[in-house]
Amino acid sequence: MREIKIRQKYVGDNHSCYIIAEIGYNFNTIEEGIATIDAAAECGVDAVKFQTFRAETVTSRLIDFPDEAGGGSQFDEFIRYEMSKEQHIKLFKHANNLDLDVFSTPSYYDDAELLMQIGVPAFKTGADDLTNLPFLEYLAKKGLPMIVSTGMGTMAEVATTVETILS
């Protein structure tokens, strides 16, 4: 049987569907983030997920979004939506008080460490990290359940990723 345990819920074969509300960084204030968690809870989800990143490790000050994505500085966009440790703690606590699992997609090693400090029960990786084997190995060594996005990866890439994580 293939299953993992995230907090008190089992996910996998012979278990109910596990529904995750992707909140990401789609809010401008902590109050909006809390309201989004509340809305997700009202819908009956099992978990909410955020994105944890620092502009300095996820992009360059010299890179702009393509015109079809609205243009503008990637660095300015990401720095605007960075969440502090305190903001993470507040959002995670609110979700846990609603009996929701809450976790985040770390974008870098420091992000994973922050999430470990605040007691994240699982990691969810982004499809953009599918072939970032050193980072996936680092996360796997933390011993938490991992939900790995495979995006547009090939079956060979997915197989290599699974092998890396399991080793």
C-alpha angles and dihedrals in degrees: 000000000000115000143133131202120230109187102310099338129089119219124195142042116015094009131108119268111281109221121203122192108215105219095159107165096318097135136076101209136028088246090058089048090053091047089052091052089050091051091049091050090051088055091056100246121163096219146009124217132202135184120245117201147135118224090226093061101036102048146002129255086236099058125093128193112253116264092251088059092052099270123238135114116316090205093054091048095050097043089053091058101040113127122216123226089256092053090049090051093049094049094043092049092050092050092047090050087058089051092249124141109236130194141146144221109248115211098195143015093266090052091055090050091052090051091049090052092055094045105254109186096211144003125237113196126207124241088244088068096050092109096033090105098170090055094045090049089050091052093045091054089061087072097227125131112269130210106198123200111216097189111173094341121141121246088251091055091048091049092050091048093050091047091050094049095046093048 
